[in-house]
Each structure stands twice: as structure tokens, then as C-alpha cells.
Amino acid sequence: MNRWSLGTLIGLPMLGLLLVILIGLTVWMFILWRGERRKRGGYNEAGAALTLFLLGILAIVSTLGGTAWGMWPYDSEYHQWRETSGTVEAIDSRLVGANKSTTERFVVTFDGGRQRACDDTRCAQVHEGDHLTLICKRAWQWAGEHGYDCNYVAHRPA
């Protein structure tokens, strides 16, 4: 079962709403600018509306560019939680440094060599031969092999 991440479920509709508001304000400023320019015959009196119109265009382009950058990579595997299960061949823990502290991560190797990172301490109770179910989202890395960040769902002892 695939479940979209909260960032995708909430973030994209909120960005869509923000874009609609920005586009509406930008069109409104364009209409004001055109009306002032026609009424007064010059650009000086319509400077505020023109400035806000151009800032609106900049905000729209920035929002679209920021969204495109923030959603990289575009494959759904990086934005969906997907269930992974199997028989555990090996499990190991590692201490990972993060912002002046450490976190313990469990590396689960399933049958067939699939490796997943489990961020839940309940994975400490899993042993070789147990059947483990995790829900995972692909994690993108700049200069390394892409991995998986997973949360514990259930396990059945061997």
C-alpha cells in the first residue's frame, strides 16, 4: 500500500492556493496599473501598482522554482511511504551524528539483500529469521547511493 507523505499531501495544495492568491493579486495590480496609466497618461502615478505587479511576478516564479527544487527528485518513490516486508537476514545498529547529538539507527537486511534503515527502537527487538514489516520512503543523497528511511509497522518472531 502506497501512502503519500504529509509534505506532499499538505504542502502541494497549500502551494497551489498560494499560487492562486499570488496570481489574483498580480492580475489585480496589473489592472490597477493599466487603469492609472490610461487615466493619468504617464507612468509616475502608477509606479506603486507597477512595482507590486512586478513583485507578484517575481513571487510566482520564486514559488514555482522553489517547489520544483524542493520536490526533487520527481519520482513518486521519494514522496510515498511504501510497505516493505520480509525475513530478516541480519540486523545491525549504528550511531549517526546529527546536529551536535547522536541517533541510533538500525540497518535491516532482508532476504535477497535488500537493506533498509529503521528509525524506531522497536527494531532492536527484531532478530535474524523474524518476519518484519516496515513502511519506507526513498531518501535521496547528493553524493552517495540513495537509501530508504523506514518506520516500524510490525514483526513476527521466527
KALIN-V581225 format. One record per run of one state. SS is the DSSP state (H for helix, E for strand, C for the rest). FROM is the first residue (numbers start at 1). TO is the last residue. If there is no record, write none. Layout:
# KALIN-V581225
((SS;FROM;TO) (SS;FROM;TO))
This chain:
# KALIN-V581225
((C;1;1) (E;2;4) (C;5;5) (H;6;40) (C;41;46) (H;47;70) (C;71;75) (H;76;78) (C;79;79) (E;80;98) (C;99;100) (E;101;110) (C;111;114) (E;115;118) (C;119;120) (H;121;125) (C;126;130) (E;131;139) (C;140;146) (E;147;156) (C;157;158))
